Amino acid sequence: MTKILDFDSKRQVHLFKKKEEKVDALRKAFRQAREEPATNAPRRKGKNRSNSKKK
C-alpha cells in the first residue's frame, strides 16, 4: 500500500508559526518604541485614599 505524503499541510503550520513570530516581533518593537511597560509587569495602582480624621 502506498503512503501519501501531504507536504502542504505541514508547510501551512510552519508558515503560520513564522507569521506569528513576525507579529510578536513587531509588537515588541512598538512597545519598546513607545516605552510601554511589559504586559507581565505589575502596573502602578492609584493612591491609597483612606479617610483621615479631621480635628
PDBQT receptor file of N, H, CA, C and O in Angstrom, charges set to zero:
ATOM      1  N   MET A   1       0.832  -1.177   0.000  1.00  0.00    +0.000 N 
ATOM      2  CA  MET A   1       0.000   0.000   0.000  1.00  0.00    +0.000 C 
ATOM      3  C   MET A   1       0.888   1.256   0.000  1.00  0.00    +0.000 C 
ATOM      4  O   MET A   1       1.853   1.351   0.759  1.00  0.00    +0.000 OA
ATOM      5  N   THR A   2       0.551   2.177  -0.835  1.00  0.00    +0.000 N 
ATOM      6  H   THR A   2      -0.232   2.100  -1.452  1.00  0.00    +0.000 HD
ATOM      7  CA  THR A   2       1.344   3.396  -0.975  1.00  0.00    +0.000 C 
ATOM      8  C   THR A   2       0.883   4.431   0.048  1.00  0.00    +0.000 C 
ATOM      9  O   THR A   2      -0.312   4.643   0.257  1.00  0.00    +0.000 OA
ATOM     10  N   LYS A   3       1.861   5.063   0.674  1.00  0.00    +0.000 N 
ATOM     11  H   LYS A   3       2.832   4.891   0.504  1.00  0.00    +0.000 HD
ATOM     12  CA  LYS A   3       1.555   6.094   1.663  1.00  0.00    +0.000 C 
ATOM     13  C   LYS A   3       1.597   7.460   0.978  1.00  0.00    +0.000 C 
ATOM     14  O   LYS A   3       2.565   7.785   0.291  1.00  0.00    +0.000 OA
ATOM     15  N   ILE A   4       0.572   8.237   1.163  1.00  0.00    +0.000 N 
ATOM     16  H   ILE A   4      -0.215   7.973   1.721  1.00  0.00    +0.000 HD
ATOM     17  CA  ILE A   4       0.502   9.559   0.533  1.00  0.00    +0.000 C 
ATOM     18  C   ILE A   4       1.006  10.598   1.525  1.00  0.00    +0.000 C 
ATOM     19  O   ILE A   4       0.529  10.689   2.656  1.00  0.00    +0.000 OA
ATOM     20  N   LEU A   5       1.968  11.369   1.078  1.00  0.00    +0.000 N 
ATOM     21  H   LEU A   5       2.356  11.295   0.159  1.00  0.00    +0.000 HD
ATOM     22  CA  LEU A   5       2.532  12.416   1.920  1.00  0.00    +0.000 C 
ATOM     23  C   LEU A   5       1.953  13.766   1.514  1.00  0.00    +0.000 C 
ATOM     24  O   LEU A   5       1.945  14.132   0.339  1.00  0.00    +0.000 OA
ATOM     25  N   ASP A   6       1.479  14.481   2.497  1.00  0.00    +0.000 N 
ATOM     26  H   ASP A   6       1.486  14.183   3.452  1.00  0.00    +0.000 HD
ATOM     27  CA  ASP A   6       0.908  15.804   2.235  1.00  0.00    +0.000 C 
ATOM     28  C   ASP A   6       1.847  16.853   2.819  1.00  0.00    +0.000 C 
ATOM     29  O   ASP A   6       1.735  17.227   3.987  1.00  0.00    +0.000 OA
ATOM     30  N   PHE A   7       2.766  17.316   1.992  1.00  0.00    +0.000 N 
ATOM     31  H   PHE A   7       2.857  17.012   1.043  1.00  0.00    +0.000 HD
ATOM     32  CA  PHE A   7       3.740  18.303   2.457  1.00  0.00    +0.000 C 
ATOM     33  C   PHE A   7       3.114  19.667   2.681  1.00  0.00    +0.000 C 
ATOM     34  O   PHE A   7       3.589  20.451   3.503  1.00  0.00    +0.000 OA
ATOM     35  N   ASP A   8       2.058  19.942   1.955  1.00  0.00    +0.000 N 
ATOM     36  H   ASP A   8       1.672  19.305   1.288  1.00  0.00    +0.000 HD
ATOM     37  CA  ASP A   8       1.436  21.259   2.040  1.00  0.00    +0.000 C 
ATOM     38  C   ASP A   8       0.828  21.508   3.425  1.00  0.00    +0.000 C 
ATOM     39  O   ASP A   8       0.893  22.632   3.925  1.00  0.00    +0.000 OA
ATOM     40  N   SER A   9       0.249  20.504   4.043  1.00  0.00    +0.000 N 
ATOM     41  H   SER A   9       0.196  19.591   3.637  1.00  0.00    +0.000 HD
ATOM     42  CA  SER A   9      -0.360  20.692   5.359  1.00  0.00    +0.000 C 
ATOM     43  C   SER A   9       0.695  21.044   6.402  1.00  0.00    +0.000 C 
ATOM     44  O   SER A   9       0.466  21.910   7.246  1.00  0.00    +0.000 OA
ATOM     45  N   LYS A  10       1.842  20.384   6.350  1.00  0.00    +0.000 N 
ATOM     46  H   LYS A  10       2.028  19.680   5.664  1.00  0.00    +0.000 HD
ATOM     47  CA  LYS A  10       2.941  20.704   7.280  1.00  0.00    +0.000 C 
ATOM     48  C   LYS A  10       3.483  22.098   6.995  1.00  0.00    +0.000 C 
ATOM     49  O   LYS A  10       3.874  22.819   7.913  1.00  0.00    +0.000 OA
ATOM     50  N   ARG A  11       3.505  22.466   5.745  1.00  0.00    +0.000 N 
ATOM     51  H   ARG A  11       3.188  21.880   5.000  1.00  0.00    +0.000 HD
ATOM     52  CA  ARG A  11       4.022  23.773   5.344  1.00  0.00    +0.000 C 
ATOM     53  C   ARG A  11       3.127  24.890   5.884  1.00  0.00    +0.000 C 
ATOM     54  O   ARG A  11       3.626  25.926   6.324  1.00  0.00    +0.000 OA
ATOM     55  N   GLN A  12       1.812  24.685   5.851  1.00  0.00    +0.000 N 
ATOM     56  H   GLN A  12       1.406  23.843   5.493  1.00  0.00    +0.000 HD
ATOM     57  CA  GLN A  12       0.873  25.695   6.333  1.00  0.00    +0.000 C 
ATOM     58  C   GLN A  12       1.094  25.967   7.827  1.00  0.00    +0.000 C 
ATOM     59  O   GLN A  12       1.074  27.118   8.263  1.00  0.00    +0.000 OA
ATOM     60  N   VAL A  13       1.302  24.915   8.592  1.00  0.00    +0.000 N 
ATOM     61  H   VAL A  13       1.318  23.980   8.238  1.00  0.00    +0.000 HD
ATOM     62  CA  VAL A  13       1.555  25.068  10.024  1.00  0.00    +0.000 C 
ATOM     63  C   VAL A  13       2.843  25.849  10.248  1.00  0.00    +0.000 C 
ATOM     64  O   VAL A  13       2.899  26.732  11.104  1.00  0.00    +0.000 OA
ATOM     65  N   HIS A  14       3.867  25.526   9.484  1.00  0.00    +0.000 N 
ATOM     66  H   HIS A  14       3.822  24.809   8.788  1.00  0.00    +0.000 HD
ATOM     67  CA  HIS A  14       5.155  26.207   9.612  1.00  0.00    +0.000 C 
ATOM     68  C   HIS A  14       5.029  27.688   9.245  1.00  0.00    +0.000 C 
ATOM     69  O   HIS A  14       5.560  28.552   9.943  1.00  0.00    +0.000 OA
ATOM     70  N   LEU A  15       4.328  27.974   8.153  1.00  0.00    +0.000 N 
ATOM     71  H   LEU A  15       3.897  27.272   7.586  1.00  0.00    +0.000 HD
ATOM     72  CA  LEU A  15       4.151  29.367   7.732  1.00  0.00    +0.000 C 
ATOM     73  C   LEU A  15       3.358  30.158   8.765  1.00  0.00    +0.000 C 
ATOM     74  O   LEU A  15       3.660  31.325   9.016  1.00  0.00    +0.000 OA
ATOM     75  N   PHE A  16       2.351  29.537   9.362  1.00  0.00    +0.000 N 
ATOM     76  H   PHE A  16       2.106  28.589   9.157  1.00  0.00    +0.000 HD
ATOM     77  CA  PHE A  16       1.561  30.216  10.384  1.00  0.00    +0.000 C 
ATOM     78  C   PHE A  16       2.427  30.578  11.582  1.00  0.00    +0.000 C 
ATOM     79  O   PHE A  16       2.309  31.676  12.126  1.00  0.00    +0.000 OA
ATOM     80  N   LYS A  17       3.294  29.664  11.995  1.00  0.00    +0.000 N 
ATOM     81  H   LYS A  17       3.390  28.772  11.554  1.00  0.00    +0.000 HD
ATOM     82  CA  LYS A  17       4.189  29.942  13.130  1.00  0.00    +0.000 C 
ATOM     83  C   LYS A  17       5.153  31.072  12.803  1.00  0.00    +0.000 C 
ATOM     84  O   LYS A  17       5.439  31.917  13.651  1.00  0.00    +0.000 OA
ATOM     85  N   LYS A  18       5.658  31.085  11.560  1.00  0.00    +0.000 N 
ATOM     86  H   LYS A  18       5.426  30.399  10.871  1.00  0.00    +0.000 HD
ATOM     87  CA  LYS A  18       6.569  32.161  11.161  1.00  0.00    +0.000 C 
ATOM     88  C   LYS A  18       5.858  33.511  11.179  1.00  0.00    +0.000 C 
ATOM     89  O   LYS A  18       6.432  34.512  11.607  1.00  0.00    +0.000 OA
ATOM     90  N   LYS A  19       4.605  33.538  10.711  1.00  0.00    +0.000 N 
ATOM     91  H   LYS A  19       4.139  32.725  10.363  1.00  0.00    +0.000 HD
ATOM     92  CA  LYS A  19       3.844  34.789  10.718  1.00  0.00    +0.000 C 
ATOM     93  C   LYS A  19       3.607  35.262  12.144  1.00  0.00    +0.000 C 
ATOM     94  O   LYS A  19       3.711  36.455  12.431  1.00  0.00    +0.000 OA
ATOM     95  N   GLU A  20       3.291  34.337  13.034  1.00  0.00    +0.000 N 
ATOM     96  H   GLU A  20       3.207  33.368  12.802  1.00  0.00    +0.000 HD
ATOM     97  CA  GLU A  20       3.077  34.697  14.436  1.00  0.00    +0.000 C 
ATOM     98  C   GLU A  20       4.346  35.268  15.055  1.00  0.00    +0.000 C 
ATOM     99  O   GLU A  20       4.275  36.217  15.836  1.00  0.00    +0.000 OA
ATOM    100  N   GLU A  21       5.500  34.709  14.722  1.00  0.00    +0.000 N 
ATOM    101  H   GLU A  21       5.557  33.938  14.088  1.00  0.00    +0.000 HD
ATOM    102  CA  GLU A  21       6.768  35.221  15.233  1.00  0.00    +0.000 C 
ATOM    103  C   GLU A  21       7.016  36.638  14.740  1.00  0.00    +0.000 C 
ATOM    104  O   GLU A  21       7.499  37.482  15.495  1.00  0.00    +0.000 OA
ATOM    105  N   LYS A  22       6.690  36.909  13.476  1.00  0.00    +0.000 N 
ATOM    106  H   LYS A  22       6.297  36.224  12.863  1.00  0.00    +0.000 HD
ATOM    107  CA  LYS A  22       6.863  38.257  12.923  1.00  0.00    +0.000 C 
ATOM    108  C   LYS A  22       5.959  39.252  13.643  1.00  0.00    +0.000 C 
ATOM    109  O   LYS A  22       6.384  40.359  13.972  1.00  0.00    +0.000 OA
ATOM    110  N   VAL A  23       4.713  38.855  13.886  1.00  0.00    +0.000 N 
ATOM    111  H   VAL A  23       4.368  37.956  13.619  1.00  0.00    +0.000 HD
ATOM    112  CA  VAL A  23       3.767  39.732  14.574  1.00  0.00    +0.000 C 
ATOM    113  C   VAL A  23       4.251  40.010  15.989  1.00  0.00    +0.000 C 
ATOM    114  O   VAL A  23       4.187  41.150  16.450  1.00  0.00    +0.000 OA
ATOM    115  N   ASP A  24       4.733  38.991  16.682  1.00  0.00    +0.000 N 
ATOM    116  H   ASP A  24       4.785  38.065  16.308  1.00  0.00    +0.000 HD
ATOM    117  CA  ASP A  24       5.249  39.193  18.040  1.00  0.00    +0.000 C 
ATOM    118  C   ASP A  24       6.454  40.128  18.040  1.00  0.00    +0.000 C 
ATOM    119  O   ASP A  24       6.595  40.956  18.940  1.00  0.00    +0.000 OA
ATOM    120  N   ALA A  25       7.317  40.003  17.045  1.00  0.00    +0.000 N 
ATOM    121  H   ALA A  25       7.202  39.331  16.314  1.00  0.00    +0.000 HD
ATOM    122  CA  ALA A  25       8.478  40.884  16.958  1.00  0.00    +0.000 C 
ATOM    123  C   ALA A  25       8.048  42.328  16.725  1.00  0.00    +0.000 C 
ATOM    124  O   ALA A  25       8.616  43.249  17.311  1.00  0.00    +0.000 OA
ATOM    125  N   LEU A  26       7.040  42.527  15.865  1.00  0.00    +0.000 N 
ATOM    126  H   LEU A  26       6.579  41.778  15.389  1.00  0.00    +0.000 HD
ATOM    127  CA  LEU A  26       6.538  43.885  15.630  1.00  0.00    +0.000 C 
ATOM    128  C   LEU A  26       5.913  44.471  16.890  1.00  0.00    +0.000 C 
ATOM    129  O   LEU A  26       6.149  45.634  17.220  1.00  0.00    +0.000 OA
ATOM    130  N   ARG A  27       5.127  43.679  17.585  1.00  0.00    +0.000 N 
ATOM    131  H   ARG A  27       4.935  42.735  17.317  1.00  0.00    +0.000 HD
ATOM    132  CA  ARG A  27       4.511  44.159  18.831  1.00  0.00    +0.000 C 
ATOM    133  C   ARG A  27       5.569  44.555  19.848  1.00  0.00    +0.000 C 
ATOM    134  O   ARG A  27       5.448  45.580  20.520  1.00  0.00    +0.000 OA
ATOM    135  N   LYS A  28       6.601  43.738  19.954  1.00  0.00    +0.000 N 
ATOM    136  H   LYS A  28       6.700  42.906  19.409  1.00  0.00    +0.000 HD
ATOM    137  CA  LYS A  28       7.679  44.035  20.901  1.00  0.00    +0.000 C 
ATOM    138  C   LYS A  28       8.388  45.331  20.512  1.00  0.00    +0.000 C 
ATOM    139  O   LYS A  28       8.708  46.151  21.373  1.00  0.00    +0.000 OA
ATOM    140  N   ALA A  29       8.629  45.514  19.223  1.00  0.00    +0.000 N 
ATOM    141  H   ALA A  29       8.369  44.848  18.524  1.00  0.00    +0.000 HD
ATOM    142  CA  ALA A  29       9.302  46.727  18.755  1.00  0.00    +0.000 C 
ATOM    143  C   ALA A  29       8.456  47.965  19.031  1.00  0.00    +0.000 C 
ATOM    144  O   ALA A  29       8.987  48.997  19.443  1.00  0.00    +0.000 OA
ATOM    145  N   PHE A  30       7.147  47.874  18.808  1.00  0.00    +0.000 N 
ATOM    146  H   PHE A  30       6.716  47.035  18.473  1.00  0.00    +0.000 HD
ATOM    147  CA  PHE A  30       6.287  49.023  19.076  1.00  0.00    +0.000 C 
ATOM    148  C   PHE A  30       6.225  49.338  20.567  1.00  0.00    +0.000 C 
ATOM    149  O   PHE A  30       6.216  50.505  20.960  1.00  0.00    +0.000 OA
ATOM    150  N   ARG A  31       6.182  48.311  21.384  1.00  0.00    +0.000 N 
ATOM    151  H   ARG A  31       6.189  47.364  21.065  1.00  0.00    +0.000 HD
ATOM    152  CA  ARG A  31       6.171  48.547  22.839  1.00  0.00    +0.000 C 
ATOM    153  C   ARG A  31       7.439  49.255  23.275  1.00  0.00    +0.000 C 
ATOM    154  O   ARG A  31       7.394  50.187  24.078  1.00  0.00    +0.000 OA
ATOM    155  N   GLN A  32       8.571  48.811  22.745  1.00  0.00    +0.000 N 
ATOM    156  H   GLN A  32       8.608  48.053  22.093  1.00  0.00    +0.000 HD
ATOM    157  CA  GLN A  32       9.834  49.450  23.104  1.00  0.00    +0.000 C 
ATOM    158  C   GLN A  32       9.885  50.883  22.590  1.00  0.00    +0.000 C 
ATOM    159  O   GLN A  32      10.409  51.767  23.269  1.00  0.00    +0.000 OA
ATOM    160  N   ALA A  33       9.351  51.117  21.409  1.00  0.00    +0.000 N 
ATOM    161  H   ALA A  33       8.926  50.399  20.858  1.00  0.00    +0.000 HD
ATOM    162  CA  ALA A  33       9.369  52.464  20.835  1.00  0.00    +0.000 C 
ATOM    163  C   ALA A  33       8.509  53.415  21.665  1.00  0.00    +0.000 C 
ATOM    164  O   ALA A  33       8.860  54.581  21.847  1.00  0.00    +0.000 OA
ATOM    165  N   ARG A  34       7.393  52.914  22.163  1.00  0.00    +0.000 N 
ATOM    166  H   ARG A  34       7.108  51.967  22.016  1.00  0.00    +0.000 HD
ATOM    167  CA  ARG A  34       6.508  53.760  22.971  1.00  0.00    +0.000 C 
ATOM    168  C   ARG A  34       6.861  53.723  24.443  1.00  0.00    +0.000 C 
ATOM    169  O   ARG A  34       6.239  54.405  25.257  1.00  0.00    +0.000 OA
ATOM    170  N   GLU A  35       7.859  52.927  24.782  1.00  0.00    +0.000 N 
ATOM    171  H   GLU A  35       8.364  52.372  24.121  1.00  0.00    +0.000 HD
ATOM    172  CA  GLU A  35       8.308  52.747  26.162  1.00  0.00    +0.000 C 
ATOM    173  C   GLU A  35       7.171  52.303  27.067  1.00  0.00    +0.000 C 
ATOM    174  O   GLU A  35       7.004  52.810  28.176  1.00  0.00    +0.000 OA
ATOM    175  N   GLU A  36       6.395  51.349  26.575  1.00  0.00    +0.000 N 
ATOM    176  H   GLU A  36       6.530  50.937  25.674  1.00  0.00    +0.000 HD
ATOM    177  CA  GLU A  36       5.316  50.770  27.370  1.00  0.00    +0.000 C 
ATOM    178  C   GLU A  36       5.894  49.737  28.314  1.00  0.00    +0.000 C 
ATOM    179  O   GLU A  36       6.851  49.047  27.964  1.00  0.00    +0.000 OA
ATOM    180  N   PRO A  37       5.337  49.618  29.494  1.00  0.00    +0.000 N 
ATOM    181  CA  PRO A  37       5.799  48.543  30.369  1.00  0.00    +0.000 C 
ATOM    182  C   PRO A  37       5.390  47.196  29.787  1.00  0.00    +0.000 C 
ATOM    183  O   PRO A  37       4.424  47.108  29.029  1.00  0.00    +0.000 OA
ATOM    184  N   ALA A  38       6.107  46.178  30.133  1.00  0.00    +0.000 N 
ATOM    185  H   ALA A  38       6.891  46.249  30.748  1.00  0.00    +0.000 HD
ATOM    186  CA  ALA A  38       5.790  44.836  29.636  1.00  0.00    +0.000 C 
ATOM    187  C   ALA A  38       4.415  44.431  30.152  1.00  0.00    +0.000 C 
ATOM    188  O   ALA A  38       3.986  44.892  31.209  1.00  0.00    +0.000 OA
ATOM    189  N   THR A  39       3.730  43.577  29.415  1.00  0.00    +0.000 N 
ATOM    190  H   THR A  39       4.078  43.202  28.556  1.00  0.00    +0.000 HD
ATOM    191  CA  THR A  39       2.377  43.172  29.806  1.00  0.00    +0.000 C 
ATOM    192  C   THR A  39       2.384  42.361  31.092  1.00  0.00    +0.000 C 
ATOM    193  O   THR A  39       1.377  42.336  31.800  1.00  0.00    +0.000 OA
ATOM    194  N   ASN A  40       3.487  41.700  31.412  1.00  0.00    +0.000 N 
ATOM    195  H   ASN A  40       4.304  41.721  30.836  1.00  0.00    +0.000 HD
ATOM    196  CA  ASN A  40       3.558  40.900  32.624  1.00  0.00    +0.000 C 
ATOM    197  C   ASN A  40       3.946  41.734  33.833  1.00  0.00    +0.000 C 
ATOM    198  O   ASN A  40       3.798  41.281  34.968  1.00  0.00    +0.000 OA
ATOM    199  N   ALA A  41       4.438  42.942  33.611  1.00  0.00    +0.000 N 
ATOM    200  H   ALA A  41       4.559  43.310  32.689  1.00  0.00    +0.000 HD
ATOM    201  CA  ALA A  41       4.867  43.789  34.715  1.00  0.00    +0.000 C 
ATOM    202  C   ALA A  41       3.654  44.322  35.469  1.00  0.00    +0.000 C 
ATOM    203  O   ALA A  41       2.652  44.686  34.854  1.00  0.00    +0.000 OA
ATOM    204  N   PRO A  42       3.739  44.369  36.782  1.00  0.00    +0.000 N 
ATOM    205  CA  PRO A  42       2.611  44.915  37.544  1.00  0.00    +0.000 C 
ATOM    206  C   PRO A  42       2.463  46.413  37.293  1.00  0.00    +0.000 C 
ATOM    207  O   PRO A  42       3.450  47.147  37.228  1.00  0.00    +0.000 OA
ATOM    208  N   ARG A  43       1.248  46.840  37.159  1.00  0.00    +0.000 N 
ATOM    209  H   ARG A  43       0.446  46.245  37.212  1.00  0.00    +0.000 HD
ATOM    210  CA  ARG A  43       1.010  48.258  36.904  1.00  0.00    +0.000 C 
ATOM    211  C   ARG A  43       0.820  48.985  38.228  1.00  0.00    +0.000 C 
ATOM    212  O   ARG A  43       0.386  48.403  39.222  1.00  0.00    +0.000 OA
ATOM    213  N   ARG A  44       1.154  50.263  38.216  1.00  0.00    +0.000 N 
ATOM    214  H   ARG A  44       1.506  50.736  37.408  1.00  0.00    +0.000 HD
ATOM    215  CA  ARG A  44       1.007  51.058  39.432  1.00  0.00    +0.000 C 
ATOM    216  C   ARG A  44      -0.465  51.237  39.754  1.00  0.00    +0.000 C 
ATOM    217  O   ARG A  44      -1.300  51.439  38.872  1.00  0.00    +0.000 OA
ATOM    218  N   LYS A  45      -0.748  51.158  41.017  1.00  0.00    +0.000 N 
ATOM    219  H   LYS A  45      -0.069  50.994  41.733  1.00  0.00    +0.000 HD
ATOM    220  CA  LYS A  45      -2.115  51.382  41.457  1.00  0.00    +0.000 C 
ATOM    221  C   LYS A  45      -2.282  52.864  41.781  1.00  0.00    +0.000 C 
ATOM    222  O   LYS A  45      -1.303  53.590  41.955  1.00  0.00    +0.000 OA
ATOM    223  N   GLY A  46      -3.508  53.286  41.856  1.00  0.00    +0.000 N 
ATOM    224  H   GLY A  46      -4.302  52.695  41.714  1.00  0.00    +0.000 HD
ATOM    225  CA  GLY A  46      -3.791  54.662  42.226  1.00  0.00    +0.000 C 
ATOM    226  C   GLY A  46      -3.452  54.881  43.686  1.00  0.00    +0.000 C 
ATOM    227  O   GLY A  46      -3.070  53.949  44.393  1.00  0.00    +0.000 OA
ATOM    228  N   LYS A  47      -3.595  56.124  44.133  1.00  0.00    +0.000 N 
ATOM    229  H   LYS A  47      -3.906  56.881  43.559  1.00  0.00    +0.000 HD
ATOM    230  CA  LYS A  47      -3.289  56.450  45.517  1.00  0.00    +0.000 C 
ATOM    231  C   LYS A  47      -4.209  55.662  46.450  1.00  0.00    +0.000 C 
ATOM    232  O   LYS A  47      -5.388  55.449  46.166  1.00  0.00    +0.000 OA
ATOM    233  N   ASN A  48      -3.644  55.252  47.539  1.00  0.00    +0.000 N 
ATOM    234  H   ASN A  48      -2.687  55.425  47.770  1.00  0.00    +0.000 HD
ATOM    235  CA  ASN A  48      -4.431  54.567  48.545  1.00  0.00    +0.000 C 
ATOM    236  C   ASN A  48      -5.099  55.653  49.399  1.00  0.00    +0.000 C 
ATOM    237  O   ASN A  48      -4.473  56.229  50.289  1.00  0.00    +0.000 OA
ATOM    238  N   ARG A  49      -6.346  55.914  49.121  1.00  0.00    +0.000 N 
ATOM    239  H   ARG A  49      -6.854  55.446  48.399  1.00  0.00    +0.000 HD
ATOM    240  CA  ARG A  49      -7.048  57.000  49.803  1.00  0.00    +0.000 C 
ATOM    241  C   ARG A  49      -7.852  56.448  50.964  1.00  0.00    +0.000 C 
ATOM    242  O   ARG A  49      -8.814  55.700  50.787  1.00  0.00    +0.000 OA
ATOM    243  N   SER A  50      -7.439  56.830  52.131  1.00  0.00    +0.000 N 
ATOM    244  H   SER A  50      -6.657  57.437  52.276  1.00  0.00    +0.000 HD
ATOM    245  CA  SER A  50      -8.187  56.436  53.313  1.00  0.00    +0.000 C 
ATOM    246  C   SER A  50      -8.712  57.711  53.964  1.00  0.00    +0.000 C 
ATOM    247  O   SER A  50      -8.092  58.770  53.864  1.00  0.00    +0.000 OA
ATOM    248  N   ASN A  51      -9.824  57.604  54.610  1.00  0.00    +0.000 N 
ATOM    249  H   ASN A  51     -10.328  56.743  54.691  1.00  0.00    +0.000 HD
ATOM    250  CA  ASN A  51     -10.404  58.773  55.269  1.00  0.00    +0.000 C 
ATOM    251  C   ASN A  51      -9.576  59.126  56.483  1.00  0.00    +0.000 C 
ATOM    252  O   ASN A  51      -9.470  58.333  57.418  1.00  0.00    +0.000 OA
ATOM    253  N   SER A  52      -8.992  60.300  56.479  1.00  0.00    +0.000 N 
ATOM    254  H   SER A  52      -9.078  60.944  55.719  1.00  0.00    +0.000 HD
ATOM    255  CA  SER A  52      -8.230  60.735  57.627  1.00  0.00    +0.000 C 
ATOM    256  C   SER A  52      -9.156  61.554  58.524  1.00  0.00    +0.000 C 
ATOM    257  O   SER A  52     -10.030  62.283  58.056  1.00  0.00    +0.000 OA
ATOM    258  N   LYS A  53      -8.940  61.411  59.779  1.00  0.00    +0.000 N 
ATOM    259  H   LYS A  53      -8.230  60.818  60.159  1.00  0.00    +0.000 HD
ATOM    260  CA  LYS A  53      -9.793  62.129  60.733  1.00  0.00    +0.000 C 
ATOM    261  C   LYS A  53      -9.390  63.590  60.794  1.00  0.00    +0.000 C 
ATOM    262  O   LYS A  53      -8.214  63.927  60.936  1.00  0.00    +0.000 OA
ATOM    263  N   LYS A  54     -10.374  64.435  60.686  1.00  0.00    +0.000 N 
ATOM    264  H   LYS A  54     -11.329  64.161  60.571  1.00  0.00    +0.000 HD
ATOM    265  CA  LYS A  54     -10.120  65.866  60.780  1.00  0.00    +0.000 C 
ATOM    266  C   LYS A  54     -10.455  66.313  62.194  1.00  0.00    +0.000 C 
ATOM    267  O   LYS A  54     -11.449  65.879  62.775  1.00  0.00    +0.000 OA
ATOM    268  N   LYS A  55      -9.626  67.173  62.733  1.00  0.00    +0.000 N 
ATOM    269  H   LYS A  55      -8.818  67.526  62.261  1.00  0.00    +0.000 HD
ATOM    270  CA  LYS A  55      -9.862  67.669  64.100  1.00  0.00    +0.000 C 
ATOM    271  C   LYS A  55     -10.733  68.887  64.111  1.00  0.00    +0.000 C 
ATOM    272  O   LYS A  55     -11.027  69.427  65.178  1.00  0.00    +0.000 OA
TER     273      LYS A  55
